[in-house]
Amino acid sequence: MNEQVTAGPLPAFHRFVSADEMSRALAVDIAAQLTAGVARNGRASLVASGGTTPGDLYDILSEENVPWDKVSVTLSDERWTDPLSPRSNEHLIRTRLLQRKAAAARLVPFKTAAPHADAAEVEVDAAVSRLPRPFDVVLLGMGTDLHTASLIPGSKGLERALDPTDPALVRAVHPPELANMGERMTLTLRAILDARWIVVLVRGEAKLKAYDRAMTGDDLLCGPVRAVLRQDKVPVAIYWSE
């Protein structure tokens, strides 16, 4: 695998004065992309991220007039934990996005009954492979450590998950013990880039500085988000607010 980034066009950068303004604008834009996908193909797909940042966005998006019964939703990544846990990304999606009008959408979760993520790769890969692709929208976050999805620096399995020649759509990864993040399942780089539009949601000055680091460095294993931000296959947009 080439561990150095290949520079592509700069992402479109959208700056907002407040998180609420950003969430409302992005909800409209995602809704438009999903509606266009249904018009084009009869169905559409959304990859939703977890974490603390997108909750308000999901509340607003769930009220948008989208043909939700023709939309499939899956995750960018998942902690290998009980889906009822507040730490579960599935829990976030079910309680914040798949409500109101968006309750008609279909969720394809990652967590299975397998005791470990490694044992579930084949099952989850098969489920994701049945979704409409290219994904109409892939929504990602970004950490100050330059991770995105669960493509986390120092993780066991990271190099394989970043390998564009690996046919898998998902891979189990094991972050360093010091990170206290637990085992996880993540979309691979190949799957993330099989998209029509990628959005990276960024809030705060610390993450803005992290974005600047991602755009100037070239080591993928130390900054996996670079593989998304600096490629020329898929349009990427940054939505940032304080």
N, C-alpha and C positions, 0 to 999 in steps of 0.2 A: 504494500500500500504506500502511496505517496503521502508522506506526513506533512507536506508543505502545501499551503493554500495556493490555488490558482486565482489570481485577481480577476474579478468580473466587474460589471457596471455597479455604480453605487446604488444602494437601496434608496427608494423614495422616502424622504424624512418628513413626517407630519408632526408638527409641534403644537401643543394645546396649552392654554393657560390654566386649565383645571382638569382633574381626572374625570369629572362628570362630563365636561364638554368632549373629552376624548372618547369616553365610553359611548356617548350618544352618536357621535360621528362614525365611530367604527361599527356600531350596531347597524346603522343604515347601510354602510358599505358592505358588510358581510351579508346582510339580507339581500342586497342587490345581486351579489355574486351567486348566492344560493338560488335565488329566483331565476336568474339567467341560466344556471345549470339545469334546473328542472325544465325550462323552456327548450333548452338545447337537446337534452338527452332523456327527458321524462323522469329523471331523478337526480339528486345531488348529494354531495358528501362534505362533511365538516369535520376536521380534526380539531379537537378542543384541548387546551392546555389546562393544567391544574395550578396549584399554588394560591397565593393570597391576592394576586393582582386582578384576575379577570372576573371576580364574583359580581361586581356591579355591572360590568359589561353584559354578563349572562342574564342578569335580571332584566335589563333593557331589551336585549336581543330576543328574549322569550316572548315579548309583546309585539314583535315586528310581524307584518303581514307577509309571511313566507308560506309557500305550500309545504308546510312541515311534514305532512303525511308522506311526502315523497323525498324526505331528507334523512340520510343516515348519519349518525354522529359516532365518532370513535375518539380515542384519547391519543395524545402525543406520547404519553408515558403513564406508568402507574407504579406506586409503591405496592410491594407484595404484602398487603395487609387486608383486614376485613373490610369489604366494601361499605359497611355501615359505619366505619370509623371516620371521624371528621378529618383525619389525615389522608383519607383515600380520595384520589381525584375523581373516581366514579361517584362518590358521595357528593362532591361539589357539583358535578354535572347534573346529577339527578335532582338535587335540591335547589339549584339556582338557574340552570338552563332549561331542563326538560319540565318546565312548568307552563301554566297559562297556554298560550297558543302553541308553543313549542312542545307541549306534552305529546303531540301527535308524532313527533320524530322518533326514529328507531335508534336505540343505543347499542353499539357493539363494544362491550367492555373488554378489559384485558384480564382481570382477575378471574382465575378458575379455581377449581377445588384442589388443584395440585399443591403439594406442600411447599414447593419451591418454584421460582420463576423459570429456572432452567428446564424443568420437566414440562412446562406449559408452552414452550416456544412453538412447537408444531401446531398445537390446537389454536393458539391465538393467531399465528401466521395464516392459517386456513380461513379463519373468520375475517381477518382484515382483507385477505385477497378477494373476498366476495363483494367488497364495497365498490361503489362506482369510483373509478380512477381514470385519469388523474383526479385527485381530490380537488374539489372546487375551491376550498379554503383550508389552509393549514394555519392555525393560530398557535404561536409559540411564545414562550417567555424567554428571559435571559437572566442568568445569575451574575453576580459580581465576579464569580470565578470563571466566567465565560462558558458556562454550560448552557445547553438548551435541551428541551425534553429531558431525558435522563442520560444524555451524552455528557457525562460528568468527568472532568479531568481526574486521572489516576484510577479510574474504575477498571476492574477486571472485565474484559469483554468489550472495552471501548474501541480498540483498534478494529475489531471485527465489525462492530456496529457502524463504524465510519467508512468501511471499505465499500466503495461504489460497485465493486464486482461481486460482492456477496449477494446472492439472490434473495435472501431473507428480508421480509418486511418488518419483522420485530426480532429483537434479541434481548435476552436476559443480561443484566449488567449488575456488578457488585461494586459500589463505591467504596473508597477507603474507609476502614473502620473508624478512623478519627472524624470522618464527616458525619457519622451517626445517622446515615440516610437509609440504611437497610437495602435489601436486594430489591431490584426493580425490573420492570419490563419497559422497553422503549421502542418506538419506531426507529428504524435504521435510517441512515442518511439517504439511502436509495429510496426508501418509502417517502420520506419528507419531501424530497425533490420531485416526486411523482405527483406534481400539483400544478394547478393553474395560477394560484396566487398564495403567497406566504406572507403572513403578518407577524411581526415581532412586537409584542406589547412591552413597553419599557416605562417605568415610573421612577422619578427621583434623580438627583444629581449623581449619586453613587453609580447608578446603572448607566447614566449617560456617559460617565467617565469610562466605565467598562466597555461600552459600545465603541468609544474612541480607541481603546486599546485593541479591541477586536478588529477594527478596521486598519490598524497599522502593523500588527504582528502577522506572522505567517505560519506559526506552529499549530497544527490542528489538534494534536493530542493535549496540548496545554490550553487550547482555546477552541473547543469543538464548534462553538457557534460560528466561527469563521467559515466553516464549510457551508453554512447556509447563507451567510451575509455576502460572501465574496465568491459567488458562482454566477454563471451566465446562462443557466438553463431555465430558471423560473423567476418571474418578477417578485421582488421582496419589498415590503413597505414597513417602515418603522413608525409606530404611533407612540409618541412620548408626551408625558406631562409630569409636573411636579407630583 
